[in-house]
Amino acid sequence: MDQHDERRRTLLQWLAGTAVASAVGPAAARVAGGAQGRDVARIGDAAMALEFDGQLQCRVLDKRAGAATAVTAFAPSERLRLSNGRWVERFALGAQAADRLEGPHGPGIRHRFTGTAPEGIEKTVAVTFYERHPGFAVVRVSYRNMGKKPLLVSAWANSAHTLRPAAGRKPAFWTYSGATHPDRRDWVQPAYLGFEQRNFMGMNGSDYGGGTPAVDVWQRSGGLAVGHLDTVPRLVALPVKADEDGVSLAVEYENEATLQPGETLDTLETFLAVHGGDYFAPLDRFRKLMAERGLAAPDCPEDCYEPIWCAWGYERDFTVPLMVGTLKKAKELGLEWAVLDDGWQNNEGDWKLDKKKFPNGEADMRGLVGAIKDAGLKARLWITPLAVDPGSDLLHDHTDMLLLDAAGAPQLISWWNSFYLCPAYEPTIEMTRAWIRKIFGEWGYQGIKIDGQHLNGVAPCHNPAHKHARPEESFEKLQDFWKMVYDTAREVNPDAVVELCPCGTSYAFHNFPYMNQAPASDPLSSWQVRHKGKTLKALMGPSAPYAGDHVELSDGGQDFASTVGIGAVLSTKFTWPVDPKPKDSFLLTPEREVKWRKWIGTYREKMLPKGVYRGELYDIGFDKPEGHAIEKEGRMYFAFYAPRWDGPVELRGLGPGRWRLRDYIEGRELGEVEGAKASLPLRFEHALLIEAVRA
């Protein structure tokens, strides 16, 4: 018997004794895609299967439709890179085991495969499937140096797969990526041939970093998602690349390390998910698993859902009389919050009041807060922590607080021409804690707007004064800094609204537990308002108080439909009764006031953010027109978007029976449909918002 036959016989014996796995030999390996000539071990659940061959290469099968369909080819999905740049990819399978386990995710089955590479490296792949999370595999890999010499390694990759084009269809893919980019690109994009993004979770610019450690690629028939499941942010990359074979994705981590003989390198716990529809379902599942690990978004007070007026329409040239003069109109229109934005401070770092605007100092600030409350509004203050300006007293007196790079240079924050303070340094933490107490306790604010792309992630800190165990502590402990801010605000005011706005870039998922409102964050288009809303409803929960940001940032400066229709909190920055900026004016003219009054009234009447966003019902990439759905109090609300539309539209998610349809913006009756297969012809431009009520 040759070596191959012996290995095959042993493999089949292992599999025969394991009820949770099955073997597919050469004669029986004709599942979709074929595995002829391979010894294959298959594991999985009702939604997904993974097949490993004798070299521990893996392919993914989608089982959601019943029959198992291979959506990737066999590939070295888990691999190790040596310091010379070469990837070690093939590991001869030597052992397999499986056991049941119970943990924070409920009951599950963990499978372990062990193989050895010619380089003397032993790999163990552990894959866990949980009963309540079908189609979602948790992966952890370890590599052990079995040789007699030290082994220099530089990186590892998990769940590296290429989603192949579906049979019989023209290749067409979309992708979601949670990385930050200084150009503030769309989070959701078509993945055309040649598309490539590294999606590094660290700094992708001097002040752009952090993100959500997940990526997704999908086509009409379904998709794949990968990411890491650590409760601490890690400096991983999640590359996505489209070529002739399909779209590839992976979780990669670069880290120079030396493994002594017998030593083991463990990867992070990562995930691989199969899904239908677009990226909403796997991100929603990711959120639920992370919540089970203790990283959950907080409960939100009613105040988080109230519509907002912000004084940023006046920009930094605001005056207290201009702001106070607008409060009455804001309240009259039905708005509930008044936000004092950037420009109240003397500089970033000292955070003293601008004497020209507040000549009597803090008495004037308390007076402004009192005027806001007297107008029947709630007061919120803009802040941007962790920034310190050259020339500030703080920088002069406390250079020890600076975050420094490996060369000892400070890290630049471009927008404010400032430097970073280190969030993992105790004096920075204590200074900020005292500042938050002043804002809520002494000045009387009821909310804060924490603003700045630099607050999403920070670079590793090499300042010797901080005595970090590792430079990465600054990056990993940023979430602890936000926890301190959130907890301090809520200690003073249990209903405090803590808004975190990373200025156009993708949110850092690990910060979500320490904020209770997330805005569209300087959207560049109405498309961004909508797809950011879908993303944040997945990552924070289907009833999360996501705010559409100032409507003036939408297409045409007045696209309320893109905020109201998706269940976002309404926000505006109009000026009234005058605007000192005739060139870039946001003046609420009489014509605009009619529209503002109508949409704010509709928002307050429907309060759709409190409903359940049904992101699984429509594929934002492939469904035309673009569709969104919200379920609230027994009714369904639909929002459809297209430059122009004249044709049939499906109304998904309706229960059985007859439903009466109404355009709730224009007050037009649209007829009735049968819930089981609801479809009707519609004609509209830009947007149509529909309320469905049981007939």
N, C-alpha and C positions, 0 to 999 in steps of 0.2 A: 504494500500500500504506500503510495507516494505521500509527500508532505501535505499537498493540497487536500487529498482525500481524507487523510487523518484529521486535518483541521476541520473539514466539512462535517465529518462524522461526529467529532466532539461538539461542534456548534449545535448540531441537531439534537444531540443528547441534552445539552443545556436547555435548549428551548423546549424540548418535550417535557421537561420537569418544571417549567414555569408557566403557570396558567395564564399569566397576564401578557405573554408574548407568543408570537407564532413565527414559524419559519416558512419561507417561500423558496423552494429549490428551483433548479433550472427548468424543470418541466411544468411547474405551477406558478411561474413568476410573471404571468402575463396580465398583471394589473396595468392600468393605463400608463403608457410610457415605456413599459417593458423593463425587466431586470434580468433578461436572459443571461445565463452564464455566471450569475452571482449567487453567493450564499447570503441570504438576507434575513435580518432580524427585524420584525415589525413591532412597534409599540405605539400606544396612542389611546384615544378615546372615541366617542361617537362622532366627533367633528373633525379630528385631525389624526393622521398617523405619520410616524417617522420611521423610515427604513434605514438601517445601518448595514453596510456590507462588511466583508472580511478585513478591509483596511480602515474601518471606522469612518468611511465616507457616508454621507447622509443625503437623503432626499425627502421631500415633504409631499404628503398626499392629503388632498381635501376630501373629507368624507361627509360633508354637510348634506349632499344630495342622496346619500345612501351608498352608492358605489364609490370606491376609492379611486380618485383621479390624481395622478402625479402632476404637481404644479411646478416642481423644480426637477433638475437632473441630479444624479449622484454627484456630490462635490465634497471637498474637505472643509466641512462647515465649521469645525473647531480646530484651530491650528496654532502653532507657536513659531514666532520668528526669532532666529538667532541674531547675535550681534553683528554677524557678517551680512545681514540682510536677507538670508535665505529662510524661507518658510518650511518648517517641518510639517508635512501634511498627511503622511500615510503611517498608520499604526496598525500592525497586524493584531487582529482581535484575539485575545487570550482568555477572557473570562466575561461572564455576564451574571447579574443577579438582580433580583427585584424584591421589594418589601413594601408593606403597607405602612402608612404613617398618618398621624393626626397632628394638626398644628393650627396656627392662626387662620389658615385658608380652608380648614376643615379636613375631611379624610381625603387621602390621595394615595397614589402608587408611585414609588421612586424606582427607576430603572438605572442600573449602573453597567457600563461597558468599559473594559480595561484592555488596552492594547499597547504594544511596544514598537517604537520606531528603530530603524537600523542605527540611528545615532545614539542609542542607549537611553532613550527617554520613554518613560512609561506615562501614558495618558489614561485618565479615568473620566468618563463623561457620565454625569448624573442628570437624568431628565425626570422631572416630576409632573404628573398630571393630577389635577385636583377635580373632584367630582362636581363642585359647584362652579368651576371655571372651565367649561368645555372649550376645546380648540385653543388652549393657552398652556404652553409648556414652559416650565421653569428649568433653566439649564445652569449647571455649575460644572466647571472642568478643573482638574488638577493635573499638573505635570511634575513627575519625579525624576531626578537625575539618577539613573541606574549605573552610570559610568564611574570610573575611578578618578576623573579629573573634573575640576570646576567647569560649569557650563554657563556661558554668557548668553543671556537672552535679552531681547529688546522690546517685544510686543507679543500680544495674543489677540486672537479674534474668535468670537463666538457667533453662532447662528448666521454664518455667511452663506447666503443662498441667492439664487437668481430666479425671479418669477418669470416663467416663460410665457410667451403669448399663447392665449387660448386657441385650441385647434379650430380652424375654420373662420377665424376672425382676423381682421387687419390689426396689427399691433397698435395698441393705444393704452397708455398708462397715465396715472396721476400719482402724485406723491405728497405726503405731509412730512415736514421736518421741524423739529423743535429747537433748532440751533438759532443763534443770534448772528445778525449780519449788519455791518454799518450802513449798507444801502437800504435797509428796512424793507427787504423784498417780501413778497407774499409768502405766507407759511404753507399755503396749498398751491401747487403748481402742476401743470402738465409735464410729464417726464418724456420729452421728445428724444429721439435718437441723438446721442451726444450729450444729453443732460448729465451733469456731475456736480455733486456737493459733498464736501467732507463732513459737514455737520459736527464740528468739534464743539464740545460742551465747555471748553475753557474760553480764553480771550481770543476773539476774532478781529479785534481792533484794540486800540489803547483803552477804550472805555466801553466796549461791547463784549459781553461774555455771559456765561451761564446759559440756561435753557432747560427744555424738557427732554430728558434722555430717552426719546422714542422717535422712531421714524416708521413710515408706512408707505407701501407702494400697492396700487390696486388697479385692476382692469374691470370691465363690466361683470365678469364672472366671479370676482372676488380678489382678495389680496393677502399680503403678508405684512406683519409688523414685528419689529424687534426693539429692544431697549434694555436698560439695566434696572434692577429692582432694589438697589441699595437705598437706605433711608437717609444717606448722606450724599450730597452731590459729588460726582467723580469726574475726572478729566478724561472722559472717553470721547471717541469719535464714532459717528454712525454714518458711514459713507453710503451714498446712493449714486448709482451710475447706470445709465441706459445705453445699451449697445445692441448689436444684431441678435443676441441671444435672449434679450429681455431686459429686466431691470434688477440689478443686484443691490443687496443691502447687507449690513453686518453691524456688529458691535466690536470696536477695536480699542485697545488700550495700550499705549506706548509707555514703557517703563523699563529702564536699564536695570538689570538685576543679575546677580551671580548666584547660581545654585551650586552649592557644594555637593559632593557625592552623598546621596541619600536625602537631600533636601527637596522640598516640594513647593511649587508655586501654585496658588489657588487663584482662579479668576473670580470676578464678581458674579453674583447671581444675575443672570440675564433671562430674557424671555423671548419666545417665538410664538406668534399667534397667526392662525388662519381665520379669515373672516369673509363675510359677504358684504355688499354695499361698499361705502367709502370708509374713511379712517375713523369715523365717530365711534363705532362699536369697540374696536380694540383699545382706543384711548379711554373709553368709559370703563372697560375691564381693567386696564392698567390702574386707573384711579381707585377702583374698588380693592384691588390687591394691596396697593400702597396704604389705603385706609386700614386694612386688616393688619398691616405692619406698624400702625400707629401714626402714619402721616396723612391726616385727613383735614380737609378744609373745615373751618369753624362754622358753627351756626351763625346766621346773620340776623341782626335785629331788623325790625320793620323800616328803620331809618335808611337802610342800605338800598331800599327800592324806591325812595322818593326822588322825584325829578329835580334836576340841578341847574342853577344858573351860576356861571363862573365869570369873574371880573377880568379874565384874560383877554376879553374883547378889547379892553383898553390897553392891554400889554403892560410893559414895565412903566409906561408913562401915566398909569392910573393915578388919581388923587382920591383922597377920602371923600370929598364932596361928590365927585363923579360916581363913585361906587354907591354911596348912600342914596344919591338921587335916582338910582336905577332899582333899588330894592322894592319900592312900592309897585312898580310895573311887573317885576318878577313875581311877586306874590299874587298880584291881580290875575296873571296868566295861569296860575296854578302851580308854580314851582315852589319847592320846599327848602332847598339848600342855597346858600350864597357862599361862594368860594373866593377867598382872597388869594390871588396867585402870585407868581414871581414878581419881585420888585419892591416888597415891603422892607427888605433887609439892607444893611449897609454893605455887606459882602457875604460870601459863602465862607463859613468858618466861625466868624465872631457872632453872626446872627443878632446883631444889634439893630434897632429900628432906624430907618432912614429919617434923619432929622427934618428933611424938607417936607416929608409926608406926615411925620408924627413929631411935631415940634415939642410936644409935652411928654414925649417918651411913652412909657408903658401906660400912662393914664389915657393917652389917645388911643392906644390899641384896645384897651378895655372898653373905651367909649365906642369904638367901631363895632366890637362884638355886641355891645348893648344895643346899638342901633339896628343891627341885623336881627336880633331877637325881638326888638320892639316892632319890627316890620312883620313879625310872624314867621320868620325864616330861621333855619339852623345855620350855624357858622362853621366853616371849614377852612383850614389854613394850609397853603402850599409850603412844603419844605423839601430840601434835597440833602439829606445827611451824607456823611462820608466825603464831602467836598470841602477843600480849604484853599482859599485864594492866596496867591503871592501878595505880600503886603499886608495881610491880615495879622492882627495881634496873636491869634492862635498859632499861626505858622511861625511867627517870630519867637514865641515863648515855648512852643511844644513841638519842635521838629521830631521828637521821639515818637509822635503819633503817626508819622507818615508811613505809608506802605511803600517799600523800596524793592526794586528788582535786584537781580543777581549782581549787577554792576554798581549797586548802591544809588541808583537814580530813582526819583519819584515817578509815579505812574500818572500820565496826563488824562484829565477829563476835558474833552475838547470843547463841549458846548459852553461851559462856564470858564474855560481857561484856568482850571483849578487842578489841584492834585488830590489823590486819594488819601484818606485816612484808613488805617487798618481796622477792620471790624472785629478782629480777634484779639485786640489789645485792650486790656482792662480800662486804662484811662479814657480811651475812645468810647467804650461802652458806658462808663459812669457819667461822662460829660453829656452824652446823648440822652441817657435816662433822666438826668436833671432837666434837660431842655424840654423833653416831652411832658414832664410834670408841670413845667411852667406854662406850656401851651394850653393844657387842659385845666390845670388847677388854678393858675393865677390869671391867665388871660380869658378863660372861659370858653374856649373853642370846644365844639362837639364832634369834630372830625378833623382828619388830616389827609392831605393829598401828597403822598410821597412820590416825588417825580425825578426821573433821570435814568437814562440808559445804563449809567455806571452802577446803578443799584441792583442790577440783575445778577452780576457776577463780578468777582475781583480776581486779580492776578495773584499768583503765589507771592508771599511776602518774605523778603530776606533781611528785614531790619533786625540787626542783632539785639537791639534793645528789647524786642518783644519775646525773645527766648522761645520761639516756636519749636516744637519738637520736629516739625517738618514744614517747609515753606508752604505746602498746600493747605495748611491749617486755615489760612485766611480765606481761601476759596470754600473750604468745607464747612467753616463755622459762620459763614454769612447768614445762614438760616437761623442760627442762634441769636445773631444780632437783631434780626427782624422779630424773633420771638420776644426778645426783651422789649422792643418798641411796642409791639402789640399788647403784651401783658401790662406794661406800664400805663398805656392809654386806657386800657379796660379797668385797671385798678382805680384810676381817678374817675372814669365815667364808664360804667358797665355797658352802656349802649353806644360807645364810641365807634364811629365809622373810620376804618383804616384802609385807605385806598392806596394801592401800589401801582404806579404807572411807569413802565420801563421804556417810554419814549419810542414806540414803533417797533421794538424788537420782540422776539418771542419770549414768553414768560419763563422764568425759572420755576419749575414745578415744586421744588423743595421749599419755596417761599410761601406757597399757597396757604398752609395752615395759619399763617400769621398776617392775613389780610382778609377783609370781608367785603371788599369791592374791587373789581378788576375792570378798568376801562379798555376801550379799543386802542388806547395808547397812541395818539397821533396818527390815525389812519390816513393813508395816501389815496384812498378811494372808498366808494361804497362797497365794492367787492371785499375789501379788507374788513370793513365793519361787519359784514355778514359772515365771512369765513372765520374771522377771529372769534365771533360770537359762538359759532358752532364748536370751535376748538375748546373754548373756555367752558362751555356748557358740558363738554365731555370731561374735562380735567378737574372742574370744581363741583360739578353736579348739575343735573338738568334744571334745577330751579335757582341756580347761582345768580347773584345780582351783578351780572356783567353789564357795564355801561357802554353805550355806543359812542362815547366821547362827544365833543362839541359837534352838533349837527352841521355847523359851518365848515367842518372838515370833510363832509360827504360830497358826492358828486353834485355840482351846482350849488353847494352850500346850504341846501334845504331839503335833502333827501331823508325826511323823517320816516319814510316807509321802510328803509333798510334798518332802522333801529327798532321801530315799533313792531314790525312784522316778525322779527326773529326773537322777540321777547327780551329786548335789551332796555336798560334804564335810560331814560331820555335826558339829554344834557345840551345846553346851549350857552353861548357867550355873547349874546347880542349886547349892543350899547343903546342907551336911551336916556334922555330925549335928544342928546347930541353925541357926536363922535369926533374927538379931536384929530382923528386920522382920516382925512377925506380920501386918501389913496387906497388904503386897505380897510375900509370901513365895514363894520358889522352892525350898522345902525338898523334898529327895528323900525322900518318905515310903516306907514298905515297899511300898505298892501301886505307886507310881511307879517304884520301883527295878526291879520286875519288868519293866515296859514298857521302861525305859531299857536294861536289860541285854539284852533281846531285840533291840531295834533296833540298838544299837551292835554287837552280835554279828553281825547280818545285814549291816550296813554293812561290817564288817571282812572278812566271808566273801566278799562279792560285789565290793567295791571298784569300783563302777560308774563313778565319776568317771574312771577310767583307760580305760574303754571309749570307743567313738565314738558321740557323741550324734547321732542321725539326725533332725535337726530338720526335714528336708524332707518327712518321711513324713506328718505330721499338721498340719492347719491349726488353730492354737490359737484362732482366732476362730469358725470355722464348724463344725468337726467336733465332734460330740457322740457319746459323752462326750469330754471333753478328753483328748487322747492324747499320749504321749511314748514314744520308742523309743531303745534303746541297743544297739549291737552290740559284743560282747566275746567273744573267744576262741571264735568259731564258734557262739555262742549269741546269741539275741535276748532283750532284756528290755523289757517293755511296762509302762507305768503309765497307768491311766485314772482320771479324776476326775469326779465328779458328786455333787450332794447325794444323789440316788437314781437308780439305773439298772436297768432291766429290759428287755432287748432285745438285738438283735444288735450285735456289735462286730467291726470289721475289724482283723486283725493284718497290718499292712503290712510289707514289707521282707523277708519270709521267702523263702528260696530254694526251688527245686523240691523235691518229695519230701514225706514225712510228718514232722510235728513233734509232739512230745509237750509238752503244756502243764501248767504247775504254778503254783499260787499259792504263791510262795516265802516268804511271810510266815506263812501259816497252815498250810503243808505239805499243801495239798489238791491232788489230781490233778484236772485240768480236761478231760482227754480228748486227742484227737489231731485235727489238721487237715491239709489238703493245702496246701502252701506257696503255690502259684500264686494261689489265691483263698481265702485263709484268713479265715473268719468263723465266729463261734459265738455263741449266746445266752448272756448273762451277767447276773447280778443281784448288785448290790452297793450299799453306802452309802459315800459319800465317796471311797473309793479301792480299787483292785484292782491289785496288782503281780504280773506274770506272767513266768515264765521259760519260754522256748521252746527245746527241745533236739531235735536230729534223732532221729527214732524209729529 
